[in-house]
Amino acid sequence: MTALVPAVVTRGGGAAHRIRSVDGLRAVAVAAVIGYHVEAGPSGGFLGVDLFFVISGFVITRLLLRQKKAGTFAMGEFYAHRVRRLLPALLCVILAVQLWVWTADLTSMRSTVNAQSLAALFFCGNWYTIYADVDYWSVQPDSAPLNHLWSLAVEEQFYLVWPFLVVLLIGRSARLRTLAVVAGTGAVVSYALAAFHYMPSLPDRAYLGTDTRAGALCLGALCACVTAVFGSRVQQASRSRWVLPVLALLSGGVLAALWSHAAIDSSSLYDWQLPLAGLSAAVLIGALTLLERAPRDTRPHPLARLVLGCMTARPVVAVGSISYGLYLWHWPVWIYVHRTYPDWQLSTQQVVVCAASLAAAALSYRFVEAPARRVRLRAVLLSVAGASAVIGAFCLVTDPVLDTTPNDQGPVVSGVR
C-alpha cells in the first residue's frame, strides 16, 4: 500500500507503494495457521490469524489516509477494490468445495457446507456460527471445509464501518491524532469485550464475534496513524538506526513465545494473550515499515539489514503475496485429504496438503485474482453476481439442514485431535 507521506526513494528502490516486509509477515502468519491446522506447528499457531488482522487494519488504514490526503478517496472505488480483491478467489473455493461434495455424494457434509456457503456469501460466517444450532466447537471437523471463513467475515464487517469513521474524522486538517485515539479506544474496548464474553463452556461468542476480535484490526489502524504522524521524526533520530531493529526483534520474540505457549481453550488467551499478541504485531509492523521506508541516504545498521533481509527475502515475499489464497485453500484441502485418504501417514498428509495448497493458491493468483484486478469492474461484478446466485440457489435447493450432532473431540479450529 502507498505511504501517507509523498513517495520517496527507499532502500527497497522505486516509489514505495508496497511494503515487502509486510508481505513477509503475511507469509509468517499463514505458515503459522497452516502448520497449526495440519498438526505440524506450535500450539499457538492460531494466533497467526491475529497477525493477519493487524496487517489488514494497518494496510487498509494507510490506503485510506493516503487517498484522503491526496483527495482521491471515493467510497465506491474502495468497496469495488474489496470486491476485486476478495470475492473471485473466495467464490472459486466455495464452488470447488460444493463440486466435491456433490460429485462424491457426501450427504453427511451437505448440510454444513451449504449453510456455511450461504453465510460466506454474505460475510457473516462468524455470526452464523455463534447463533446457529451448530457451534464452532462441536461440528464434526470432517464436515466443515469452510469453517475457516469466519475470519474473513470479521474483516469485512470491520470494513463496513472503518472507512466511514476515517472519512468522518479526517477532514482537510488531517487530524490523525483523533483517528489514532478512536482506533486505540476501539482496541481496548474490543479486548475487554472478549474477556467479558469468554465462557469456558461457550467460547464461540468471545472467539468469533466481530466486536471481540476487532481489537487487532484497530491496533493495525492505530499503527498506521502513529507511523504517519511520527514516522519521519523517528527515522531522522540517530538512535532509530538500532532502536527500530531491536524493537522488531523484541516484538517478534514476544509473538514467537505466545505462538509457542498459547492455548485456545484457556482464559489467559482472552485476559492478556490476545491483546499482547496484537500489540506486539503492531510494533513489529511499525518498526519494519519505518526501516524499509528509510531514505536511501540513511546508512542502515547491520542489525536492520539482517532483519529486513530475512523479511524481504524473495521466497518469503512470494509466499506472502499469495497468502490470501493459501489461507482460503489450505483448510478445504486438509479436510479433503484427511477424509479421502485416512490411512496415509500424518507426515504424508501434511506434505501433500502444503504442496497442494501452494499450487492451488498460485494458480488462483495467476488465473483468478490478478486478472480480476485488471479487467473492467462491470465484468467482475457480473461474474461475481452470477457465481453467487448459482451457489446460493444450489444451497437453497438442496435444503441446508443444521447438523446438531454433538462432538467432544475438541475445537474444529485447532485441527488437532
Salt bridges, closest charged atoms under 4 A:
ASP23 OD2 - ARG18 NE 2.62
ASP23 OD1 - ARG26 NH1 2.54
ASP50 OD1 - ARG213 NH2 2.72
ASP105 OD1 - ARG110 NH2 3.69
ASP142 OD1 - HIS338 ND1 3.32
GLU156 OE2 - ARG82 NH2 3.44
ASP211 OD2 - ARG205 NH2 2.70
GLU369 OE1 - ARG85 NH1 3.23
